[in-house]
Amino acid sequence: MLLCARDLSNNALTGELPDTLGALWNLVYLDLSSNRFVGVVPLSLAQATRLEHLVLADNRLCGCWPLAPNASLTEWSVALPSPSSLPCLSS
């Protein structure tokens, strides 16, 4: 069985997001909101090319959005600053 959806919101998870998130290549839905994650969004998420829904709001994440231009992401939610305000996302 392949993991394609994961909701880990509101679990008081702490620490940095692991680089191994990008290895979940079949992941379509990921909700890590309302936890206590810190640090940068891992660049490895760009490898999750099937990811369509990503929720990272209500954490203490920073840095540039790592998603590749051909990513299938259609819906996302993050805490400030929003992805559209980050220089690495401007088209």
Rosetta constraint file for C-alpha pairs under 8 A:
AtomPair CA 2 CA 26 HARMONIC 6.90 0.50
AtomPair CA 3 CA 24 HARMONIC 7.40 0.50
AtomPair CA 3 CA 26 HARMONIC 6.53 0.50
AtomPair CA 3 CA 27 HARMONIC 6.16 0.50
AtomPair CA 4 CA 26 HARMONIC 5.43 0.50
AtomPair CA 4 CA 27 HARMONIC 4.06 0.50
AtomPair CA 4 CA 28 HARMONIC 5.20 0.50
AtomPair CA 4 CA 29 HARMONIC 6.50 0.50
AtomPair CA 5 CA 27 HARMONIC 5.88 0.50
AtomPair CA 5 CA 28 HARMONIC 5.81 0.50
AtomPair CA 5 CA 29 HARMONIC 4.51 0.50
AtomPair CA 5 CA 30 HARMONIC 5.98 0.50
AtomPair CA 6 CA 27 HARMONIC 7.97 0.50
AtomPair CA 6 CA 29 HARMONIC 6.12 0.50
AtomPair CA 6 CA 30 HARMONIC 5.05 0.50
AtomPair CA 6 CA 31 HARMONIC 6.41 0.50
AtomPair CA 7 CA 29 HARMONIC 7.76 0.50
AtomPair CA 7 CA 30 HARMONIC 5.90 0.50
AtomPair CA 7 CA 31 HARMONIC 4.67 0.50
AtomPair CA 7 CA 32 HARMONIC 6.53 0.50
AtomPair CA 8 CA 30 HARMONIC 7.86 0.50
AtomPair CA 8 CA 31 HARMONIC 5.85 0.50
AtomPair CA 8 CA 32 HARMONIC 5.13 0.50
AtomPair CA 8 CA 33 HARMONIC 7.42 0.50
AtomPair CA 9 CA 31 HARMONIC 5.77 0.50
AtomPair CA 9 CA 32 HARMONIC 4.73 0.50
AtomPair CA 9 CA 33 HARMONIC 4.73 0.50
AtomPair CA 9 CA 34 HARMONIC 5.65 0.50
AtomPair CA 9 CA 35 HARMONIC 6.46 0.50
AtomPair CA 10 CA 32 HARMONIC 7.77 0.50
AtomPair CA 10 CA 33 HARMONIC 6.56 0.50
AtomPair CA 10 CA 34 HARMONIC 4.88 0.50
AtomPair CA 10 CA 35 HARMONIC 5.53 0.50
AtomPair CA 11 CA 34 HARMONIC 7.50 0.50
AtomPair CA 11 CA 35 HARMONIC 5.95 0.50
AtomPair CA 12 CA 34 HARMONIC 7.39 0.50
AtomPair CA 12 CA 35 HARMONIC 4.65 0.50
AtomPair CA 12 CA 36 HARMONIC 5.93 0.50
AtomPair CA 13 CA 35 HARMONIC 5.16 0.50
AtomPair CA 13 CA 36 HARMONIC 5.60 0.50
AtomPair CA 13 CA 37 HARMONIC 6.62 0.50
AtomPair CA 14 CA 35 HARMONIC 6.72 0.50
AtomPair CA 14 CA 36 HARMONIC 4.67 0.50
AtomPair CA 14 CA 37 HARMONIC 4.90 0.50
AtomPair CA 14 CA 38 HARMONIC 7.36 0.50
AtomPair CA 15 CA 36 HARMONIC 6.97 0.50
AtomPair CA 15 CA 37 HARMONIC 5.09 0.50
AtomPair CA 15 CA 38 HARMONIC 5.75 0.50
AtomPair CA 15 CA 39 HARMONIC 7.89 0.50
AtomPair CA 16 CA 37 HARMONIC 5.49 0.50
AtomPair CA 16 CA 38 HARMONIC 5.15 0.50
AtomPair CA 16 CA 39 HARMONIC 5.58 0.50
AtomPair CA 16 CA 40 HARMONIC 7.42 0.50
AtomPair CA 17 CA 21 HARMONIC 7.70 0.50
AtomPair CA 17 CA 37 HARMONIC 6.61 0.50
AtomPair CA 17 CA 38 HARMONIC 7.47 0.50
AtomPair CA 17 CA 39 HARMONIC 7.53 0.50
AtomPair CA 17 CA 40 HARMONIC 7.59 0.50
AtomPair CA 17 CA 41 HARMONIC 6.69 0.50
AtomPair CA 17 CA 42 HARMONIC 6.63 0.50
AtomPair CA 18 CA 42 HARMONIC 6.93 0.50
AtomPair CA 19 CA 42 HARMONIC 5.48 0.50
AtomPair CA 19 CA 43 HARMONIC 7.29 0.50
AtomPair CA 19 CA 44 HARMONIC 5.63 0.50
AtomPair CA 19 CA 45 HARMONIC 7.70 0.50
AtomPair CA 20 CA 24 HARMONIC 7.38 0.50
AtomPair CA 20 CA 44 HARMONIC 7.00 0.50
AtomPair CA 21 CA 42 HARMONIC 7.81 0.50
AtomPair CA 21 CA 44 HARMONIC 6.60 0.50
AtomPair CA 21 CA 45 HARMONIC 6.08 0.50
AtomPair CA 21 CA 48 HARMONIC 7.80 0.50
AtomPair CA 22 CA 43 HARMONIC 7.88 0.50
AtomPair CA 22 CA 44 HARMONIC 4.37 0.50
AtomPair CA 22 CA 45 HARMONIC 4.30 0.50
AtomPair CA 22 CA 46 HARMONIC 6.63 0.50
AtomPair CA 22 CA 47 HARMONIC 5.04 0.50
AtomPair CA 22 CA 48 HARMONIC 5.13 0.50
AtomPair CA 23 CA 44 HARMONIC 7.48 0.50
AtomPair CA 23 CA 47 HARMONIC 7.03 0.50
AtomPair CA 23 CA 48 HARMONIC 6.99 0.50
AtomPair CA 24 CA 48 HARMONIC 6.30 0.50
AtomPair CA 25 CA 47 HARMONIC 6.61 0.50
AtomPair CA 25 CA 48 HARMONIC 4.61 0.50
AtomPair CA 25 CA 49 HARMONIC 6.62 0.50
AtomPair CA 25 CA 50 HARMONIC 6.74 0.50
AtomPair CA 26 CA 48 HARMONIC 7.01 0.50
AtomPair CA 26 CA 49 HARMONIC 7.99 0.50
AtomPair CA 26 CA 50 HARMONIC 6.08 0.50
AtomPair CA 26 CA 51 HARMONIC 7.64 0.50
AtomPair CA 27 CA 48 HARMONIC 6.60 0.50
AtomPair CA 27 CA 50 HARMONIC 6.14 0.50
AtomPair CA 27 CA 51 HARMONIC 5.55 0.50
AtomPair CA 28 CA 50 HARMONIC 5.41 0.50
AtomPair CA 28 CA 51 HARMONIC 4.09 0.50
AtomPair CA 28 CA 52 HARMONIC 5.22 0.50
AtomPair CA 28 CA 53 HARMONIC 6.40 0.50
AtomPair CA 29 CA 51 HARMONIC 6.14 0.50
AtomPair CA 29 CA 52 HARMONIC 6.15 0.50
AtomPair CA 29 CA 53 HARMONIC 4.77 0.50
AtomPair CA 29 CA 54 HARMONIC 6.16 0.50
AtomPair CA 30 CA 51 HARMONIC 7.74 0.50
AtomPair CA 30 CA 53 HARMONIC 6.21 0.50
AtomPair CA 30 CA 54 HARMONIC 5.00 0.50
AtomPair CA 30 CA 55 HARMONIC 6.38 0.50
AtomPair CA 31 CA 53 HARMONIC 7.82 0.50
AtomPair CA 31 CA 54 HARMONIC 5.83 0.50
AtomPair CA 31 CA 55 HARMONIC 4.58 0.50
AtomPair CA 31 CA 56 HARMONIC 6.48 0.50
AtomPair CA 32 CA 54 HARMONIC 7.99 0.50
AtomPair CA 32 CA 55 HARMONIC 5.92 0.50
AtomPair CA 32 CA 56 HARMONIC 5.24 0.50
AtomPair CA 32 CA 57 HARMONIC 7.62 0.50
AtomPair CA 33 CA 55 HARMONIC 5.68 0.50
AtomPair CA 33 CA 56 HARMONIC 4.59 0.50
AtomPair CA 33 CA 57 HARMONIC 4.79 0.50
AtomPair CA 33 CA 58 HARMONIC 5.65 0.50
AtomPair CA 33 CA 59 HARMONIC 6.62 0.50
AtomPair CA 34 CA 56 HARMONIC 7.67 0.50
AtomPair CA 34 CA 57 HARMONIC 6.35 0.50
AtomPair CA 34 CA 58 HARMONIC 4.59 0.50
AtomPair CA 34 CA 59 HARMONIC 6.00 0.50
AtomPair CA 35 CA 58 HARMONIC 6.68 0.50
AtomPair CA 35 CA 59 HARMONIC 5.70 0.50
AtomPair CA 36 CA 58 HARMONIC 7.78 0.50
AtomPair CA 36 CA 59 HARMONIC 5.23 0.50
AtomPair CA 36 CA 60 HARMONIC 6.68 0.50
AtomPair CA 37 CA 59 HARMONIC 5.26 0.50
AtomPair CA 37 CA 60 HARMONIC 5.79 0.50
AtomPair CA 37 CA 61 HARMONIC 6.56 0.50
AtomPair CA 38 CA 59 HARMONIC 6.66 0.50
AtomPair CA 38 CA 60 HARMONIC 4.67 0.50
AtomPair CA 38 CA 61 HARMONIC 4.95 0.50
AtomPair CA 38 CA 62 HARMONIC 7.68 0.50
AtomPair CA 39 CA 60 HARMONIC 6.86 0.50
AtomPair CA 39 CA 61 HARMONIC 5.05 0.50
AtomPair CA 39 CA 62 HARMONIC 5.90 0.50
AtomPair CA 39 CA 63 HARMONIC 7.82 0.50
AtomPair CA 40 CA 61 HARMONIC 5.41 0.50
AtomPair CA 40 CA 62 HARMONIC 4.85 0.50
AtomPair CA 40 CA 63 HARMONIC 5.17 0.50
AtomPair CA 40 CA 64 HARMONIC 7.61 0.50
AtomPair CA 41 CA 45 HARMONIC 7.78 0.50
AtomPair CA 41 CA 61 HARMONIC 6.51 0.50
AtomPair CA 41 CA 62 HARMONIC 6.74 0.50
AtomPair CA 41 CA 63 HARMONIC 6.64 0.50
AtomPair CA 41 CA 64 HARMONIC 7.29 0.50
AtomPair CA 41 CA 65 HARMONIC 6.79 0.50
AtomPair CA 41 CA 66 HARMONIC 7.01 0.50
AtomPair CA 42 CA 66 HARMONIC 6.89 0.50
AtomPair CA 43 CA 65 HARMONIC 7.91 0.50
AtomPair CA 43 CA 66 HARMONIC 4.86 0.50
AtomPair CA 43 CA 67 HARMONIC 7.48 0.50
AtomPair CA 44 CA 48 HARMONIC 7.56 0.50
AtomPair CA 44 CA 66 HARMONIC 7.43 0.50
AtomPair CA 45 CA 66 HARMONIC 6.37 0.50
AtomPair CA 45 CA 67 HARMONIC 6.30 0.50
AtomPair CA 46 CA 66 HARMONIC 5.54 0.50
AtomPair CA 46 CA 67 HARMONIC 4.22 0.50
AtomPair CA 46 CA 68 HARMONIC 5.11 0.50
AtomPair CA 46 CA 71 HARMONIC 7.28 0.50
AtomPair CA 47 CA 67 HARMONIC 7.86 0.50
AtomPair CA 47 CA 68 HARMONIC 7.75 0.50
AtomPair CA 48 CA 71 HARMONIC 7.77 0.50
AtomPair CA 49 CA 68 HARMONIC 7.83 0.50
AtomPair CA 49 CA 70 HARMONIC 7.57 0.50
AtomPair CA 49 CA 71 HARMONIC 4.98 0.50
AtomPair CA 49 CA 72 HARMONIC 6.20 0.50
AtomPair CA 50 CA 71 HARMONIC 6.94 0.50
AtomPair CA 50 CA 72 HARMONIC 5.80 0.50
AtomPair CA 50 CA 73 HARMONIC 7.51 0.50
AtomPair CA 51 CA 71 HARMONIC 7.18 0.50
AtomPair CA 51 CA 72 HARMONIC 6.03 0.50
AtomPair CA 51 CA 73 HARMONIC 5.50 0.50
AtomPair CA 52 CA 72 HARMONIC 5.44 0.50
AtomPair CA 52 CA 73 HARMONIC 3.87 0.50
AtomPair CA 52 CA 74 HARMONIC 5.16 0.50
AtomPair CA 52 CA 75 HARMONIC 6.20 0.50
AtomPair CA 53 CA 73 HARMONIC 6.04 0.50
AtomPair CA 53 CA 74 HARMONIC 6.33 0.50
AtomPair CA 53 CA 75 HARMONIC 4.83 0.50
AtomPair CA 53 CA 76 HARMONIC 5.64 0.50
AtomPair CA 54 CA 73 HARMONIC 7.54 0.50
AtomPair CA 54 CA 75 HARMONIC 6.50 0.50
AtomPair CA 54 CA 76 HARMONIC 4.70 0.50
AtomPair CA 54 CA 77 HARMONIC 6.53 0.50
AtomPair CA 55 CA 76 HARMONIC 5.42 0.50
AtomPair CA 55 CA 77 HARMONIC 4.68 0.50
AtomPair CA 55 CA 78 HARMONIC 6.14 0.50
AtomPair CA 56 CA 76 HARMONIC 7.83 0.50
AtomPair CA 56 CA 77 HARMONIC 5.95 0.50
AtomPair CA 56 CA 78 HARMONIC 4.72 0.50
AtomPair CA 56 CA 79 HARMONIC 6.92 0.50
AtomPair CA 57 CA 77 HARMONIC 5.70 0.50
AtomPair CA 57 CA 78 HARMONIC 3.94 0.50
AtomPair CA 57 CA 79 HARMONIC 4.41 0.50
AtomPair CA 58 CA 78 HARMONIC 7.21 0.50
AtomPair CA 58 CA 79 HARMONIC 5.58 0.50
AtomPair CA 59 CA 79 HARMONIC 6.76 0.50
AtomPair CA 60 CA 79 HARMONIC 7.69 0.50
AtomPair CA 61 CA 79 HARMONIC 7.70 0.50
AtomPair CA 62 CA 81 HARMONIC 7.88 0.50
AtomPair CA 64 CA 83 HARMONIC 7.78 0.50
AtomPair CA 64 CA 86 HARMONIC 6.33 0.50
AtomPair CA 64 CA 87 HARMONIC 7.55 0.50
AtomPair CA 64 CA 88 HARMONIC 5.89 0.50
AtomPair CA 64 CA 89 HARMONIC 7.63 0.50
AtomPair CA 65 CA 83 HARMONIC 6.35 0.50
AtomPair CA 65 CA 86 HARMONIC 7.45 0.50
AtomPair CA 65 CA 88 HARMONIC 6.77 0.50
AtomPair CA 65 CA 89 HARMONIC 6.70 0.50
AtomPair CA 67 CA 71 HARMONIC 6.35 0.50
AtomPair CA 77 CA 82 HARMONIC 7.97 0.50
AtomPair CA 78 CA 82 HARMONIC 6.09 0.50
AtomPair CA 78 CA 83 HARMONIC 7.29 0.50
AtomPair CA 81 CA 85 HARMONIC 6.39 0.50
AtomPair CA 81 CA 86 HARMONIC 7.10 0.50
AtomPair CA 82 CA 86 HARMONIC 6.95 0.50
AtomPair CA 83 CA 89 HARMONIC 6.67 0.50
AtomPair CA 84 CA 89 HARMONIC 6.14 0.50
AtomPair CA 84 CA 90 HARMONIC 6.76 0.50
AtomPair CA 85 CA 89 HARMONIC 7.47 0.50
AtomPair CA 85 CA 90 HARMONIC 7.60 0.50
AtomPair CA 86 CA 90 HARMONIC 7.01 0.50
